[in-house]
Amino acid sequence: MSRQLDVVVLGEALIDIVTTSAGAAERPGGSPANVTVALGRLGRDTALVARVADDERGRALNDWLSASAVALHSAGSPERTATANAVIDALGNATYDFDIDWVLPEPVEVPAARIFHTGSVAATLAPGADEVRAAAERARATALVSYDPNIRPALTGGVADARARVEALVALSDVVKASAEDAAWLYPGVAPLEVAREWVALGTGLAVITDGDAGSLGVTAHATVEIPAVATRVVDTVGAGDTFMGTLLDGILNIAGDTAELRAAVHALDDATLPPLLRRAAAAAAITVGREGMDPPTREDLQRSAASKESA
């Protein structure tokens, strides 16, 4: 029998062609891939199932993942590795234009893991998005299911169709994390807290909404928790939400037990047990935004950061 991973992620890996006032540069990325790197840096046994071509960019992606001990599993090889043209503004925020082919085998093969995570382009872009949802349904029998919508409006079509896809995955998931920007795009005029509560009503155990320097909030059936952002100098925001997501999953994995026990523990998170998870994820995201590109902290980085705050 093959070993069970800590986390398996199904989703896109791509090359960000990043343009700033200083010029353009290529960086490996993709929200699901970023989550795997965040987890790998924290020492978790993690695999990414993605479509990556056998070209120079694809090899760069594989090398980047391998450097953080992330195993890449093929979900088919496109003609060229996907790209996202990312333009970074003076505040460090990014806007994207994608070139991606998302066609998955049916069924897609996904290694066994304690947590199955997906999101972003992979969960909304046809035709592969339907197989992503089917894979999440299959995974529920043996794994906690995690989801980050990470909406890319240029690829999602209309709001109504995107909302239907998102809510279908929310209902399958035990953990959902989204940005306030995603929530506002999906539900115009609805407060983030109400969006999180609605997602819990749909069936997720934990719904988290992050809002940059405004902090984050988490909702379960037993708690509503708001956490301030960690003050830091912002270099750029690329990968901040993915670092938060990966670190949140890492914290959840510290809860011992089989899938049923882990699921029960997540759904039972309350005012005492939820805040430490969110604070640690926020601390990790703060380290990432203080660095150029997607460069999340290691477990040792997080421990040093926590120790320095305690001694301050």
Phi, psi and omega in degrees: 000134179288153182291156176268126178288164170290310183218136168243137181241129175252117181169184188280145165238137184207175176256121173278123172264098193266125179246124175234183178297341181272352181129197183243147177210153179260134179225141174291147180186214191102128187306310179299320178297319178301320179298320179295320179295317177302317179290319179298319178299331180273005175088012181276144178281105194228144176229149176243129174257114188208167175260113181226129182284159175273071179223182185300319180291321178298320178292325176296321177297314180299318179296319180296315179295315181299325180297338176252020176063032176262128178273132178261123177251133184283135170245035183105153183246114177286172179295326178215152179292138183297150177228157172225119175280112183250123178253121182261125181273182185296339179268000180089005180274149185245142168239150193231150170226124192254149166231098187215140176247115185239080178240120184251148170295153180237111001275152175280138181277125182233123180299155178291140181204161176289327178232134171252124181237144173208178177154188176060218184305318185302329185269355182233341185272120177285152001271351187293336183300326179295321179287328175300314178297320178297321178295322177296320178298317179294323185292332185304333182293333187231357186217153166291140181251130182235148187210136173231108183303319178038063190298134172242094187306329181294342184245354189265348186079211182287159181298318183298315179295317180297318180297321179296318178295317180298312183294328176297319179284325175303316181295335179272346193261150173269330181228129175230131175233131178219159174276159175298328177296317176299313182300319181292325179290319181286325185228076183303132176082359180260132181295145180307321179299319180291325176298313180299318179295322178295321179293322175297320177297330178287342176132349179289150181280322182224124175244125181238134174241123178256147184218050175054230183286359174273356177094201183217162174226147178232139181230132169231183177293344187242356186203151167230117189234132174247134183235128177289154175290157176274125181296129181200162174278124184270121173267305166202162187261005181300124176084000182297311180295325179290324174296316177302313182299310181298320181289325175299315178295321176301316178296321178295324179294341176289347174283120184285157172128170178281184185302315182297319180291321178296316179298316180297321180294320179295315181292341181262003180305138185225194184296340179268322188266337182282316184305318180299325178296315182289321180296319181293320177296320178295322178296320179294316179298324179296323177295318181296316182291343177276001180238158178282131176075190180275092184227075186286162183284155168277173176299323179293321176302315180296319180295319178296320179298316179295320181294321181292327178289324180292326183274347183288000000 
